[in-house]
Structures are given as C-alpha cells and as structure tokens.
Amino acid sequence: MEIKAIKNEGKEIILEFDSKDMTFPDLVAHELLNDSDVSFAGASISHPEIGLPTLVIRTTKKSASAALESALKRIEENAAELREGFAKKKG
C-alpha cells in the first residue's frame, strides 16, 4: 500500500492511500478519536469509482504525526491481543 502525504504541517496531516479500500483509513481514524488531543480524524473518498481514500488528522497540542504514531502502536497492540486470544482458543 502506497501512502502519499498531501499535507504534513505540524498539527494537521492529510494522507492519500493508493487503494480504494477504506478499511485501513477508517480503522486508523477510529483509533485516533480515542486520543483526547485529536480534534478531528476522518477518512473519506471523493468518488467511489475514481477517488482515492484520504485520512485527515488535526490535533490541538501534540503534533499530528505523534498522534498517528500512537494510534498505530495501539492498533498493533490490539491486533497482538486478538492474535494471542485466538491462538489460545484454537489450540
């Protein structure tokens, strides 16, 4: 998956994804909203057939990139917990 930074200016980041699949941008936006310093996080696609997904992140205090890094770390931790729980149930 290729990701292009449309805007990266301190407290605001806009990322564009090369896939039409909204699953990952939506997941990241949802997790970002768990951060009290994130004033806005949303994923959208301008047109369902020809548009590409974008993820917009705005923060109030810390940098948007720091908020993104924290959200991605929490997603990894949640995925690891799910993997471990599934392995216990499976075996």
C-alpha positions as CSV (number, residue, x, y, z in Angstrom):
1,M,0.0,0.0,0.0
2,E,1.4,3.3,-1.0
3,I,0.6,6.4,1.1
4,K,1.2,9.9,-0.1
5,A,1.3,12.9,2.3
6,I,-0.8,15.6,0.8
7,K,-0.2,17.9,3.8
8,N,2.1,17.5,6.8
9,E,2.2,20.7,8.8
10,G,2.6,20.1,12.5
11,K,-0.9,19.8,13.8
12,E,-2.5,18.7,10.6
13,I,-1.8,15.8,8.3
14,I,-3.7,14.7,5.2
15,L,-2.7,11.3,3.7
16,E,-3.9,9.7,0.5
17,F,-3.9,5.9,0.0
18,D,-3.4,4.2,-3.3
19,S,-6.0,1.5,-2.6
20,K,-9.8,2.1,-2.9
21,D,-10.3,0.0,0.2
22,M,-11.4,2.2,3.1
23,T,-10.8,-0.4,5.8
24,F,-7.4,0.7,7.0
25,P,-8.0,4.5,6.8
26,D,-11.3,4.0,8.8
27,L,-9.5,1.8,11.4
28,V,-6.8,4.5,11.9
29,A,-9.4,7.3,12.1
30,H,-11.4,5.4,14.6
31,E,-8.4,4.8,16.8
32,L,-7.2,8.4,16.6
33,L,-10.5,9.5,18.1
34,N,-9.6,7.8,21.3
35,D,-6.8,10.4,21.8
36,S,-8.1,13.5,23.7
37,D,-5.6,15.7,21.8
38,V,-7.1,14.8,18.4
39,S,-9.6,17.4,17.5
40,F,-10.6,15.8,14.2
41,A,-9.9,12.4,12.5
42,G,-11.7,11.2,9.5
43,A,-11.4,9.1,6.4
44,S,-13.2,9.8,3.2
45,I,-13.2,9.1,-0.5
46,S,-14.1,11.8,-3.0
47,H,-15.7,9.4,-5.5
48,P,-16.5,5.7,-5.1
49,E,-15.2,4.7,-8.6
50,I,-12.3,7.1,-9.3
51,G,-11.4,8.6,-5.9
52,L,-8.7,7.5,-3.5
53,P,-9.2,7.4,0.3
54,T,-7.8,10.2,2.3
55,L,-7.2,10.4,6.1
56,V,-7.3,13.8,7.8
57,I,-5.8,14.3,11.2
58,R,-5.9,17.5,13.3
59,T,-4.6,17.9,16.8
60,T,-4.7,20.6,19.5
61,K,-1.4,20.2,21.4
62,K,0.9,17.5,20.1
63,S,1.9,17.0,16.5
64,A,-0.5,15.1,14.2
65,S,2.4,12.7,13.4
66,A,2.9,11.9,17.1
67,A,-0.9,11.2,17.4
68,L,-0.7,9.0,14.3
69,E,2.3,7.0,15.6
70,S,0.5,6.5,19.0
71,A,-2.7,5.3,17.2
72,L,-0.7,2.9,15.0
73,K,1.0,1.5,18.1
74,R,-2.3,0.9,19.8
75,I,-3.7,-0.8,16.7
76,E,-0.7,-3.1,16.7
77,E,-1.2,-3.9,20.4
78,N,-4.9,-4.7,19.9
79,A,-4.1,-6.9,16.9
80,A,-1.5,-8.8,19.0
81,E,-4.0,-9.3,21.8
82,L,-6.5,-10.7,19.3
83,R,-3.9,-13.0,17.8
84,E,-2.9,-14.3,21.3
85,G,-6.6,-14.8,22.3
86,F,-7.4,-16.6,19.1
87,A,-4.3,-18.9,19.4
88,K,-5.5,-19.8,23.0
89,K,-9.0,-20.7,21.8
90,K,-7.7,-22.6,18.7
91,G,-5.1,-24.7,20.5
